[in-house]
Structures are given as structure tokens and as C-alpha cells.
Amino acid sequence: MIRSELVDKLCEEHRDLNPREIEAIVTTFFDTIAQRLAENGRVELRGFGAFSTRERDARTGRNPRTGDIVAVDAKRVPYFKPGKEMRARLNV
């Protein structure tokens, strides 16, 4: 499902809200999660899962096109851990 499909689905289920309001809600939701992760925080949605970040160490990589060795800097990457209810729904 992509973002526009999510907005369309919410529009179907909440006919009292116009599409612009729903788009604003979805944008706020995703922006808030991204902002919290950028602050090195964690976002937990009970029954769904938890978003956090993980540290990746610096390493040497290889350019797949040329084969040249390149330095890859250390970085933080987003991580999602599904909750119990989510895992149970997936493994029915």
C-alpha cells in the first residue's frame, strides 16, 4: 500500500472528513514519527510495533558498477520491530 492508497482508504471509511483533512492527518502522523526518530527517540504503537534507530559502523564498501573500494560513513538507520499482535496476525 502506498500513501495515496492509505489516504483513499481513510476517505472511504471517514466520509465526514474531506480528503485534504485526511491528507493533513496522514502527513502529521508520518512527520511526527520521522521527527521523533531524528531526535534519537522511539515511537511505540501498541499492537502494531515500535520504530527506533540503530547505529551502523563505518565500513569499506564496493561500487558495484566500477568495482572501486569506497569508504562508507557511520550512520543511523530506521528500524521497525513488529508487536505481538502484528506477528500473530501475520502467522494465522
N, C-alpha and C positions, 0 to 999 in steps of 0.2 A: 504494500500500500504506500502510495506517495502522499505528500502533504495535501495536494488538491483533492485527492480521493477522500482523505480524512475530513477535510472541510465539507465536501459534498455529503458524506455520511452524517456528519453532525447537523447539517442543514435539513436533511430528511427527518431526523429524529427530534429536532427542535425548531419547528415551524414558526414559533413565536419570535425567534431571533432572525435578523436578516443576515445574509452572507458576510457582509462587512464586519458585523459584530463578532461572528464566529471566527472569521479570519484573524481579528484582533486578539481574541482569546487564545487561539492556537499559537499565534506569534508570541504573545506574552508568556505562555507556558514554556515554549522551547527556548526563548531568550533567557528566562529565569533559570532554567536548568543549565544552560551554557554559561551564564554569568557565575552561578554558584560553583561550577566546576573550574572556571578560570580563577576563582579565589581559593582554589585547592580544597574546596568543600565537597560535600557528599549530598546526594538527593535520594531519598528513600520513598518509594511509593508502595505502601503496604499491599501485599497480594500481587504486585506486579514485579518489582525488583528494585535494585539500587544502582545508581550511577555514581562513579567515582573516577579518579585518575590514577594512573600507575606511571612510575618513572621507568624510562628506558635509558640504559647506559650508552655512552658514546661507543662507536664501533667503526670498523672499516667495512665498507661495502664495495660492491662492484657495479659499474654502469653496465646494464645488460646489452646495450646497443654497441658500445665500443670495447667493453671488457676492462676498461681502466679501473683502477682501485681508487675509491673516493672515501673521504672521511665523513661519517655521519655523526652529527652532534647529538648530545644527550637531549632528551625531550620528555615531556609528559604526554600521555595518550589517554583518551577516554576509555573507560571500562564499564561494562554492564554485567551485573550479576542477577540472574532471574530469581524471583522469590519462590517460596514453596508452592503457592497456589499456581503460579505460572508453569512451573515444572510439572505439576500434577495434570494441568490441562493439556500440556504437550504430550504427555505419556499415557493417555487414556487408552 
